[in-house]
Amino acid sequence: MPVTSEDTGVWGSDIFAEMLRGLGVKYVALNPGSSFRGLHDSLVNKLGNRDPQMLLCLHEEHAVAIAHGYAKVTGEPLAVILHSNVGLMHGSMSIFNAWCDRVPMLVYGATGPVDAALRRPWIDWLHTCRDQGALIRNYVKWDDQPGSMEAALESMLRADVIARTEPTGPTYVSFDVSIQEKKHAEAPALPDFSRFRPPLPAAPSAEGVAQAAALLTQAKRPVVLAGRVSRDPVDWARRVALVEALGAEVLTDIRIGASFPTDHPQHRGKPSFFIDDVSGEVLRQADVILSLDWLDLAGTLKLAGKLEARVIQASLDHQLHNGWGMEHQALPALDLHLACAPDVATHALADALGVGGGDAPADLPVKPAFDAPAEETPLDIMTLAGALGQGLDGICASMVRLPLGWAGESWHFRHPLDFLGYDGGGGIGSGPGMLIGAALALKDSDRLPVAVLGDGDFMMAASAFWTAAHYGTPFLAVVSNNQSFYNDEVHQERVAVERNRPVENKWIGQRIGDPDIDIAAVARAQGCEGIGPVSTAGELVEAVRKGIEMVKAGKSVVIDAHVQPGYNPNMVAGLTRSE
């Protein structure tokens, strides 16, 4: 705990700190910087480093990724503070991930004095931008650089409301260091925070609900694409009840987390990055398709082939599309668009059809779909899943992250917290931070946070694990270590085949070896528990069981699992498909 401070007056940053507390922010993730030295002091010496508590990170990208993982569990924004233009540039990749993943986040920055007469020589000039928000304006919902204390308070309120409003996303407010460090005769009255809340969710029109209900009830082969929906168990239960009442088939997507029980008799195919043959056939036979904010609806329907189905979309995502990025994907052809959040549409349709609330999902032990491999079996991406499931037997776990080559059919998800999805923007290096943020959110729950990370993802952000160890954040991370940037080996093989060149050279510039990296030692160097390397199914089962006991004792645990290079067949087909 910080040393108790005597009252030395009211400073601008004290007011900002009180605003963060009033907004209900529990944590502030940051890497220190002089541009917000005033706010740093206020968080420690004015608020006592509680409500919010500071989370010291060793890189700005990790700070944002931690906020990302936290929001995926809670649906609530965690605050991040980035040092001037340089910290913002460091954190920009993770902000892009959060933007693509549509998660709420409060990002705060700072700039050297806008008034040039107040700048210190050299460093303040380097760290002052005329329009700092321009660096990330294309992938945040809103940004501002207020010029006074009064304007700053309003900006903080507005940023919070906008970040939390569907479709959610990150916002950015940059504070002039001069405003932070100005002394005030007295503190201004803080706003009534209860009067600055997000608007009530927009409801679809009665006409639209009636049309959708009619299409779905008249359909002989309805299909529901369960996409970017909430983690709320109430929404989950109603979604399942609606599907059961319609007799619909359901597809899910491994990029966006658990949205429907995958062991349900009406679930088809497997959650994956690309639809498999079973999913494609389900879509081709459908006469009505209900998309609940499905990620890349047009691309999925294109991959399925010739379709005859009427398509209903429930989504607000169009409100975030702009001309800079293409993360909005291709434009789908729709027969009916309900411009509302997908869960709002689900409840409205269920109400219209007289469907009840359904049964709340239970927190159950993990349910692997693969049999446990023999102990001496060498690990690959498929046998790793079976061995991990055997090691976690009887444990209620949240799978925070799974690697690119994961086989979606290897694991069943039966609760909205059973799996949290991918990173949103494909920015490798986000996995460790997102795991830490999710584990922080799950710390007081009965769930064990688990992640399977790639070795490249781990090494890009290995120092993030220091923050986990420092704050006593328990989790189990298994590094699927194929000693390669294998995704690019797949692409290099395809290019070599097309050009009739040696496929045997695909590993050059991709393999992470000579020397091999001691993943467990890297984890121990950050203060975590490191186990391994292990290379057989039996060794992994033993390591996981040992790791669970360490996690129960409050430790952050990393297991180095050496796996043979390779992906599940559907993943390879999707990555190399040209149409």
C-alpha positions as CSV (number, residue, x, y, z in Angstrom):
1,M,0.0,0.0,0.0
2,P,1.2,3.5,-0.7
3,V,2.4,5.8,2.1
4,T,-0.5,8.0,3.3
5,S,-0.4,11.5,1.8
6,E,-1.2,14.8,3.4
7,D,-3.7,17.0,1.6
8,T,-1.7,19.4,-0.6
9,G,-4.5,20.9,-2.5
10,V,-6.4,20.0,-5.6
11,W,-4.7,19.3,-8.9
12,G,-6.2,18.7,-12.3
13,S,-5.2,15.1,-12.4
14,D,-6.9,14.5,-9.0
15,I,-10.2,15.4,-10.6
16,F,-9.5,13.0,-13.5
17,A,-8.7,10.2,-10.9
18,E,-12.0,10.9,-9.1
19,M,-13.8,10.7,-12.4
20,L,-12.4,7.3,-13.0
21,R,-13.6,6.1,-9.6
22,G,-17.0,7.6,-10.3
23,L,-17.2,5.8,-13.6
24,G,-16.8,2.5,-11.8
25,V,-13.4,1.7,-13.3
26,K,-11.8,-1.1,-11.3
27,Y,-8.4,-1.3,-12.9
28,V,-6.1,1.0,-14.9
29,A,-3.5,-0.8,-17.0
30,L,-0.5,1.2,-17.9
31,N,3.2,1.5,-18.7
32,P,4.6,4.6,-16.9
33,G,5.1,7.8,-18.9
34,S,6.0,11.4,-18.0
35,S,3.1,12.8,-20.0
36,F,0.7,11.5,-17.4
37,R,2.9,11.8,-14.3
38,G,0.2,14.0,-12.7
39,L,-2.5,11.4,-13.2
40,H,-0.1,8.7,-12.0
41,D,0.5,10.6,-8.8
42,S,-3.2,11.2,-8.3
43,L,-4.1,7.5,-8.7
44,V,-1.5,6.6,-6.0
45,N,-1.5,9.6,-3.6
46,K,-5.0,10.8,-4.0
47,L,-7.0,7.6,-4.4
48,G,-4.5,5.2,-2.6
49,N,-4.2,3.0,-5.6
50,R,-7.6,1.5,-5.2
51,D,-10.9,1.9,-7.2
52,P,-9.2,1.9,-9.6
53,Q,-6.1,-0.2,-8.9
54,M,-3.1,0.3,-11.1
55,L,-1.8,-2.6,-13.2
56,L,1.9,-2.1,-14.1
57,C,2.7,-3.5,-17.5
58,L,6.0,-3.8,-19.3
59,H,4.6,-2.8,-22.7
60,E,1.7,-0.7,-23.8
61,E,0.5,-3.4,-26.2
62,H,0.1,-5.7,-23.2
63,A,-1.8,-3.1,-21.2
64,V,-4.4,-2.8,-24.0
65,A,-4.6,-6.6,-24.5
66,I,-5.3,-7.1,-20.7
67,A,-8.2,-4.7,-21.0
68,H,-9.4,-6.7,-24.0
69,G,-9.4,-10.0,-22.2
70,Y,-11.1,-8.4,-19.2
71,A,-13.9,-7.0,-21.3
72,K,-14.4,-10.4,-23.1
73,V,-15.4,-11.9,-19.7
74,T,-17.2,-9.1,-18.1
75,G,-18.6,-7.0,-20.9
76,E,-17.3,-4.0,-19.0
77,P,-14.5,-1.6,-20.0
78,L,-11.2,-1.6,-18.2
79,A,-9.2,1.6,-18.4
80,V,-5.8,1.9,-20.2
81,I,-3.4,4.9,-20.0
82,L,-0.9,5.3,-22.8
83,H,2.1,7.6,-22.7
84,S,1.9,10.3,-25.3
85,N,2.3,9.6,-29.0
86,V,5.0,6.9,-28.5
87,G,2.8,4.9,-26.0
88,L,-0.2,5.2,-28.3
89,M,1.8,3.9,-31.2
90,H,3.0,0.9,-29.1
91,G,-0.6,0.2,-28.1
92,S,-2.2,0.7,-31.5
93,M,-2.1,-2.9,-32.6
94,S,-4.0,-4.1,-29.5
95,I,-6.5,-1.2,-29.9
96,F,-7.1,-2.5,-33.5
97,N,-7.7,-6.0,-32.1
98,A,-10.3,-4.6,-29.6
99,W,-12.0,-2.6,-32.4
100,C,-12.3,-5.6,-34.6
101,D,-13.6,-7.7,-31.7
102,R,-16.1,-5.0,-30.8
103,V,-15.2,-4.9,-27.1
104,P,-15.6,-1.8,-24.8
105,M,-12.5,-0.1,-23.6
106,L,-11.6,3.3,-22.1
107,V,-8.2,4.3,-23.5
108,Y,-6.7,7.5,-22.1
109,G,-3.6,9.3,-23.3
110,A,-1.7,12.4,-22.6
111,T,0.3,14.9,-24.6
112,G,3.0,17.4,-23.8
113,P,1.8,21.0,-23.4
114,V,-0.3,22.1,-26.4
115,D,0.9,25.6,-25.5
116,A,4.4,25.6,-26.9
117,A,5.6,28.2,-24.4
118,L,5.1,25.7,-21.6
119,R,7.1,22.8,-23.2
120,R,10.4,21.6,-21.8
121,P,13.2,21.5,-24.4
122,W,13.5,18.4,-26.6
123,I,11.3,15.8,-24.9
124,D,8.1,17.8,-24.6
125,W,8.4,18.6,-28.3
126,L,8.9,15.0,-29.2
127,H,5.9,13.9,-27.2
128,T,3.4,16.6,-28.3
129,C,1.1,16.1,-31.3
130,R,-1.3,18.5,-32.8
131,D,-3.9,15.8,-33.4
132,Q,-2.8,12.7,-31.4
133,G,-6.1,10.9,-31.9
134,A,-5.5,10.8,-35.7
135,L,-3.1,7.9,-35.1
136,I,-6.0,5.6,-34.2
137,R,-9.1,7.6,-35.2
138,N,-10.1,5.0,-37.9
139,Y,-10.4,2.2,-35.3
140,V,-11.9,3.7,-32.2
141,K,-15.5,4.7,-31.8
142,W,-14.7,8.3,-30.7
143,D,-11.7,10.4,-29.6
144,D,-11.0,13.8,-28.1
145,Q,-8.2,16.0,-26.9
146,P,-10.1,18.5,-24.5
147,G,-8.6,21.9,-23.9
148,S,-9.8,22.6,-20.4
149,M,-10.8,20.9,-17.2
150,E,-14.5,21.4,-17.9
151,A,-14.2,20.0,-21.4
152,A,-12.1,17.1,-20.1
153,L,-14.8,16.0,-17.6
154,E,-17.4,16.0,-20.3
155,S,-15.1,14.0,-22.6
156,M,-14.6,11.3,-20.0
157,L,-18.4,11.0,-19.6
158,R,-19.0,10.9,-23.3
159,A,-16.2,8.4,-24.0
160,D,-17.6,6.0,-21.3
161,V,-21.2,6.2,-22.7
162,I,-20.0,5.7,-26.3
163,A,-17.7,2.7,-25.4
164,R,-20.5,0.9,-23.6
165,T,-23.2,1.6,-26.2
166,E,-24.0,-1.3,-28.7
167,P,-22.0,-2.0,-30.8
168,T,-19.3,-1.5,-28.2
169,G,-15.7,-0.6,-28.9
170,P,-12.7,1.4,-27.6
171,T,-12.7,5.2,-27.1
172,Y,-9.7,7.5,-26.6
173,V,-9.3,10.7,-24.7
174,S,-6.0,12.5,-24.5
175,F,-5.2,14.9,-21.6
176,D,-2.9,17.9,-22.0
177,V,-0.2,17.6,-19.3
178,S,-0.8,21.3,-18.5
179,I,-4.4,20.6,-17.5
180,Q,-3.3,17.6,-15.4
181,E,-0.7,19.7,-13.5
182,K,-2.8,22.8,-12.9
183,K,-3.6,23.5,-9.3
184,H,-7.2,24.4,-8.5
185,A,-8.5,26.5,-5.6
186,E,-11.2,23.9,-5.0
187,A,-12.4,20.7,-6.6
188,P,-15.3,21.2,-9.0
189,A,-18.5,19.3,-8.3
190,L,-18.4,15.9,-9.9
191,P,-21.3,15.0,-12.2
192,D,-24.2,12.7,-11.2
193,F,-22.9,9.6,-12.9
194,S,-26.3,7.9,-12.8
195,R,-27.4,10.4,-15.4
196,F,-24.7,9.6,-17.9
197,R,-25.4,6.0,-18.9
198,P,-25.6,4.3,-22.3
199,P,-29.0,4.5,-24.0
200,L,-31.4,1.7,-23.7
201,P,-30.9,-1.0,-26.4
202,A,-32.6,-0.1,-29.7
203,A,-35.6,-2.5,-30.3
204,P,-36.4,-3.8,-33.8
205,S,-39.6,-2.5,-35.3
206,A,-42.8,-4.6,-34.6
207,E,-43.1,-5.0,-38.4
208,G,-39.6,-6.4,-38.7
209,V,-40.1,-8.8,-35.9
210,A,-43.4,-10.0,-37.3
211,Q,-41.8,-10.6,-40.7
212,A,-38.9,-12.5,-39.2
213,A,-41.1,-14.6,-37.0
214,A,-43.3,-15.5,-40.0
215,L,-40.3,-16.5,-42.2
216,L,-38.8,-18.6,-39.4
217,T,-42.1,-20.4,-38.4
218,Q,-42.9,-21.2,-42.1
219,A,-39.4,-22.5,-42.8
220,K,-38.9,-26.2,-43.2
221,R,-35.1,-26.0,-42.7
222,P,-34.3,-22.9,-40.6
223,V,-30.6,-22.3,-39.7
224,V,-29.3,-20.0,-37.0
225,L,-25.8,-18.6,-37.3
226,A,-24.9,-17.8,-33.6
227,G,-22.4,-15.0,-33.9
228,R,-21.2,-12.1,-31.8
229,V,-23.7,-12.4,-29.0
230,S,-23.4,-11.6,-25.3
231,R,-21.9,-13.6,-22.4
232,D,-25.1,-13.2,-20.4
233,P,-26.5,-16.6,-19.3
234,V,-30.0,-15.2,-19.6
235,D,-29.4,-14.4,-23.3
236,W,-27.8,-17.8,-23.8
237,A,-30.8,-19.6,-22.3
238,R,-33.3,-17.7,-24.4
239,R,-31.2,-18.3,-27.6
240,V,-31.3,-22.1,-26.9
241,A,-35.0,-22.0,-26.2
242,L,-35.7,-20.1,-29.5
243,V,-33.6,-22.6,-31.5
244,E,-35.4,-25.5,-29.9
245,A,-38.8,-24.0,-30.6
246,L,-38.0,-23.4,-34.2
247,G,-36.4,-26.8,-34.7
248,A,-33.5,-24.9,-36.3
249,E,-30.0,-26.1,-37.0
250,V,-27.2,-24.0,-35.5
251,L,-23.7,-23.2,-36.6
252,T,-21.0,-21.5,-34.4
253,D,-17.7,-19.8,-35.1
254,I,-14.5,-20.4,-33.1
255,R,-13.3,-16.8,-33.8
256,I,-15.9,-15.2,-31.5
257,G,-16.3,-17.5,-28.5
258,A,-19.0,-19.7,-27.2
259,S,-22.5,-18.7,-28.4
260,F,-24.5,-22.0,-28.3
261,P,-23.9,-25.4,-26.7
262,T,-21.8,-27.4,-29.2
263,D,-23.0,-30.8,-27.8
264,H,-26.7,-29.8,-28.4
265,P,-28.4,-32.1,-30.8
266,Q,-29.3,-29.1,-33.1
267,H,-25.7,-27.9,-33.3
268,R,-24.1,-28.9,-36.7
269,G,-20.6,-28.9,-38.0
270,K,-17.9,-27.7,-35.7
271,P,-16.9,-24.2,-34.6
272,S,-14.0,-23.2,-36.8
273,F,-12.3,-20.4,-38.7
274,F,-13.8,-21.6,-42.0
275,I,-16.9,-23.6,-42.5
276,D,-16.5,-27.3,-43.0
277,D,-18.3,-29.6,-45.4
278,V,-21.1,-30.4,-42.9
279,S,-21.7,-26.7,-42.3
280,G,-21.7,-25.9,-46.0
281,E,-24.3,-28.6,-46.6
282,V,-26.5,-27.3,-43.8
283,L,-26.5,-23.8,-45.4
284,R,-27.2,-25.1,-48.9
285,Q,-30.2,-27.0,-47.6
286,A,-31.6,-24.1,-45.5
287,D,-34.6,-22.2,-46.6
288,V,-34.3,-19.4,-44.0
289,I,-31.1,-18.3,-42.3
290,L,-31.1,-16.1,-39.2
291,S,-27.7,-14.4,-38.6
292,L,-27.2,-13.2,-35.0
293,D,-24.4,-10.7,-35.9
294,W,-22.4,-13.5,-37.6
295,L,-18.8,-12.5,-38.4
296,D,-18.3,-12.3,-42.1
297,L,-21.8,-13.3,-43.2
298,A,-21.2,-12.7,-46.9
299,G,-18.0,-14.6,-46.9
300,T,-19.5,-17.6,-45.1
301,L,-22.5,-17.7,-47.5
302,K,-20.1,-17.5,-50.5
303,L,-18.0,-20.4,-49.2
304,A,-21.2,-22.5,-48.8
305,G,-21.9,-22.2,-52.5
306,K,-25.3,-21.7,-54.3
307,L,-28.0,-21.0,-51.7
308,E,-31.8,-20.7,-52.0
309,A,-32.4,-19.4,-48.4
310,R,-33.9,-16.1,-47.3
311,V,-31.5,-14.3,-45.1
312,I,-32.3,-12.4,-41.9
313,Q,-29.6,-10.4,-40.2
314,A,-29.8,-9.0,-36.6
315,S,-26.9,-6.6,-36.2
316,L,-25.8,-3.1,-35.4
317,D,-22.4,-3.6,-36.8
318,H,-23.0,-1.4,-39.8
319,Q,-22.8,1.6,-37.5
320,L,-19.1,1.1,-37.1
321,H,-18.1,0.6,-40.7
322,N,-15.9,3.3,-42.2
323,G,-13.8,3.8,-45.3
324,W,-10.4,3.1,-43.8
325,G,-10.5,-0.6,-42.7
326,M,-12.1,-3.6,-44.3
327,E,-12.8,-5.5,-41.1
328,H,-16.5,-5.1,-41.9
329,Q,-16.0,-7.8,-44.5
330,A,-18.0,-8.2,-47.7
331,L,-21.5,-6.8,-48.0
332,P,-24.2,-9.6,-47.5
333,A,-27.3,-9.8,-49.5
334,L,-30.2,-9.7,-47.0
335,D,-34.0,-10.2,-47.2
336,L,-34.5,-8.6,-43.8
337,H,-32.2,-6.6,-41.6
338,L,-33.2,-6.1,-37.9
339,A,-31.1,-3.1,-36.9
340,C,-30.6,-4.1,-33.3
341,A,-28.2,-6.0,-31.1
342,P,-28.5,-9.8,-31.8
343,D,-29.7,-10.6,-28.2
344,V,-32.4,-7.9,-28.4
345,A,-33.6,-9.6,-31.6
346,T,-33.5,-13.0,-30.0
347,H,-35.7,-11.9,-27.1
348,A,-38.1,-10.0,-29.4
349,L,-38.5,-13.1,-31.6
350,A,-39.0,-15.4,-28.6
351,D,-41.6,-13.0,-27.2
352,A,-43.4,-12.9,-30.5
353,L,-43.4,-16.7,-30.8
354,G,-44.4,-17.3,-27.2
355,V,-41.0,-19.0,-26.3
356,G,-40.1,-19.0,-22.6
357,G,-36.8,-18.1,-21.0
358,G,-35.2,-21.5,-21.2
359,D,-32.9,-23.2,-18.8
360,A,-29.8,-21.3,-17.4
361,P,-26.5,-22.9,-18.5
362,A,-24.6,-24.6,-15.7
363,D,-21.0,-24.3,-14.8
364,L,-19.8,-27.8,-15.7
365,P,-16.5,-29.5,-16.0
366,V,-14.7,-29.5,-19.3
367,K,-16.1,-31.9,-21.9
368,P,-13.5,-32.9,-24.5
369,A,-14.8,-34.6,-27.6
370,F,-11.6,-36.5,-28.4
371,D,-10.6,-39.7,-26.6
372,A,-7.5,-39.5,-24.4
373,P,-4.5,-40.6,-26.5
374,A,-2.1,-43.3,-25.3
375,E,0.5,-42.0,-23.0
376,E,3.4,-42.5,-25.4
377,T,1.7,-40.7,-28.3
378,P,3.7,-37.8,-29.6
379,L,1.9,-34.5,-29.4
380,D,0.4,-32.8,-32.3
381,I,-2.4,-30.2,-32.4
382,M,-5.0,-33.0,-32.3
383,T,-3.5,-35.2,-29.6
384,L,-2.7,-32.1,-27.5
385,A,-6.5,-31.5,-27.3
386,G,-7.2,-35.0,-26.0
387,A,-4.3,-34.9,-23.5
388,L,-5.3,-31.5,-22.2
389,G,-8.9,-32.7,-21.8
390,Q,-7.7,-35.7,-19.8
391,G,-5.6,-33.5,-17.6
392,L,-8.5,-31.1,-16.9
393,D,-10.9,-33.9,-16.1
394,G,-13.4,-32.7,-13.5
395,I,-12.3,-29.0,-13.8
396,C,-14.7,-26.2,-14.7
397,A,-12.5,-24.1,-17.0
398,S,-12.8,-21.1,-19.3
399,M,-10.8,-21.5,-22.5
400,V,-9.5,-18.0,-23.0
401,R,-7.6,-18.6,-26.2
402,L,-7.0,-21.4,-28.7
403,P,-4.4,-21.4,-31.5
404,L,-5.0,-20.9,-35.2
405,G,-4.8,-24.6,-36.0
406,W,-7.1,-25.9,-33.2
407,A,-9.6,-28.5,-34.2
408,G,-13.1,-27.1,-33.3
409,E,-14.5,-30.6,-33.0
410,S,-12.1,-31.5,-30.2
411,W,-13.9,-29.7,-27.4
412,H,-17.5,-28.9,-26.4
413,F,-18.6,-25.5,-25.1
414,R,-21.8,-25.5,-22.9
415,H,-21.7,-22.1,-21.2
416,P,-20.9,-18.6,-22.5
417,L,-17.7,-18.5,-20.4
418,D,-16.5,-21.9,-21.7
419,F,-14.6,-20.2,-24.5
420,L,-13.9,-16.5,-25.1
421,G,-12.8,-16.4,-28.8
422,Y,-9.9,-15.1,-30.8
423,D,-8.2,-11.7,-30.8
424,G,-10.4,-9.9,-33.3
425,G,-7.8,-8.4,-35.6
426,G,-5.3,-11.2,-36.1
427,G,-2.6,-9.2,-34.3
428,I,-0.3,-12.0,-33.0
429,G,1.2,-11.2,-29.6
430,S,-2.2,-10.5,-28.0
431,G,-2.7,-13.9,-26.4
432,P,-0.7,-13.5,-23.2
433,G,-2.3,-10.1,-22.3
434,M,-5.8,-11.3,-23.1
435,L,-5.2,-14.3,-20.9
436,I,-4.1,-12.2,-18.0
437,G,-7.1,-9.8,-18.4
438,A,-9.6,-12.7,-18.5
439,A,-7.9,-14.4,-15.6
440,L,-8.1,-11.1,-13.6
441,A,-11.9,-11.0,-14.3
442,L,-12.3,-14.6,-13.3
443,K,-10.1,-14.4,-10.2
444,D,-13.0,-14.6,-7.7
445,S,-15.0,-17.2,-9.7
446,D,-14.9,-21.0,-9.5
447,R,-13.5,-21.2,-13.1
448,L,-10.0,-22.0,-14.0
449,P,-8.6,-19.7,-16.8
450,V,-6.9,-21.8,-19.4
451,A,-5.3,-20.8,-22.7
452,V,-3.5,-22.7,-25.5
453,L,-1.1,-20.2,-27.0
454,G,1.2,-20.5,-30.0
455,D,4.9,-20.2,-29.5
456,G,5.1,-17.2,-31.7
457,D,2.3,-15.5,-29.8
458,F,3.9,-16.3,-26.5
459,M,7.3,-15.0,-27.4
460,M,6.0,-11.7,-28.9
461,A,4.5,-10.9,-25.5
462,A,6.3,-13.0,-23.0
463,S,7.1,-10.1,-20.7
464,A,3.3,-9.6,-20.2
465,F,3.5,-12.6,-17.8
466,W,5.5,-10.5,-15.3
467,T,2.3,-8.5,-14.7
468,A,0.4,-11.7,-14.0
469,A,3.0,-12.9,-11.5
470,H,3.3,-9.5,-9.9
471,Y,-0.4,-9.2,-9.2
472,G,-0.9,-12.9,-8.3
473,T,-3.2,-13.7,-11.2
474,P,-3.7,-17.5,-11.4
475,F,-4.1,-19.3,-14.8
476,L,-2.9,-22.2,-16.8
477,A,-1.2,-21.5,-20.2
478,V,-0.2,-24.3,-22.5
479,V,2.1,-23.2,-25.2
480,S,1.5,-25.3,-28.4
481,N,5.2,-25.1,-29.4
482,N,5.6,-26.3,-33.0
483,Q,8.8,-24.2,-33.2
484,S,7.6,-22.4,-36.3
485,F,5.4,-19.6,-37.6
486,Y,3.6,-22.5,-39.2
487,N,0.7,-20.5,-40.7
488,D,3.3,-19.1,-43.1
489,E,4.7,-22.5,-43.9
490,V,1.3,-23.4,-45.2
491,H,1.2,-20.4,-47.4
492,Q,4.8,-20.9,-48.6
493,E,4.0,-24.5,-49.5
494,R,1.0,-23.3,-51.6
495,V,3.2,-20.7,-53.5
496,A,5.9,-23.3,-54.1
497,V,3.3,-25.8,-55.5
498,E,1.8,-23.1,-57.8
499,R,5.2,-22.2,-59.1
500,N,6.6,-25.7,-59.3
501,R,9.3,-24.9,-56.8
502,P,10.8,-27.0,-54.0
503,V,8.2,-27.4,-51.2
504,E,11.0,-28.7,-48.9
505,N,12.2,-25.1,-48.5
506,K,8.9,-23.8,-47.0
507,W,10.4,-23.8,-43.5
508,I,13.2,-21.3,-44.2
509,G,12.5,-18.0,-42.5
510,Q,9.6,-19.7,-40.6
511,R,11.2,-22.2,-38.1
512,I,11.9,-21.0,-34.6
513,G,14.9,-23.1,-33.8
514,D,18.7,-23.3,-33.7
515,P,18.7,-22.3,-30.9
516,D,15.4,-23.6,-29.5
517,I,13.7,-21.3,-27.1
518,D,13.3,-22.6,-23.5
519,I,9.6,-21.5,-23.1
520,A,9.4,-22.7,-19.5
521,A,12.6,-20.8,-18.5
522,V,11.2,-17.6,-20.2
523,A,8.1,-18.0,-18.1
524,R,10.1,-18.6,-14.9
525,A,12.1,-15.5,-15.7
526,Q,8.9,-13.4,-15.4
527,G,8.1,-14.9,-12.0
528,C,5.6,-17.6,-13.3
529,E,5.8,-21.3,-12.8
530,G,7.3,-23.0,-15.9
531,I,6.9,-26.7,-16.7
532,G,8.4,-28.6,-19.6
533,P,9.1,-29.1,-22.3
534,V,6.8,-32.1,-22.7
535,S,6.4,-33.9,-25.9
536,T,4.0,-36.9,-25.3
537,A,0.4,-37.2,-24.3
538,G,1.2,-38.8,-21.0
539,E,3.8,-36.1,-20.1
540,L,1.2,-33.3,-20.9
541,V,-1.5,-34.9,-18.8
542,E,0.9,-35.1,-15.8
543,A,2.1,-31.5,-16.4
544,V,-1.5,-30.2,-16.6
545,R,-2.5,-31.9,-13.3
546,K,0.6,-30.5,-11.6
547,G,-0.2,-27.1,-13.1
548,I,-3.7,-27.2,-11.8
549,E,-2.5,-27.7,-8.2
550,M,-0.2,-24.7,-8.7
551,V,-3.0,-22.5,-10.0
552,K,-5.2,-23.5,-7.1
553,A,-2.3,-22.1,-4.9
554,G,-2.5,-18.8,-6.8
555,K,0.3,-19.3,-9.3
556,S,0.5,-18.3,-13.0
557,V,1.6,-21.5,-14.8
558,V,3.0,-22.0,-18.2
559,I,3.6,-25.4,-19.8
560,D,5.9,-25.8,-22.8
561,A,4.3,-28.5,-25.0
562,H,6.4,-29.5,-28.0
563,V,4.0,-30.4,-30.8
564,Q,4.7,-31.7,-34.3
565,P,4.0,-29.0,-36.9
566,G,0.6,-29.2,-38.6
567,Y,-3.0,-28.0,-38.5
568,N,-6.3,-29.8,-38.5
569,P,-7.3,-30.6,-42.2
570,N,-10.2,-28.1,-42.3
571,M,-7.9,-25.3,-41.2
572,V,-5.4,-26.0,-43.9
573,A,-8.2,-26.2,-46.5
574,G,-9.5,-22.8,-45.4
575,L,-6.1,-21.1,-45.4
576,T,-5.3,-22.3,-48.9
577,R,-8.7,-21.9,-50.5
578,S,-8.6,-19.3,-53.3
579,E,-12.3,-18.9,-53.8
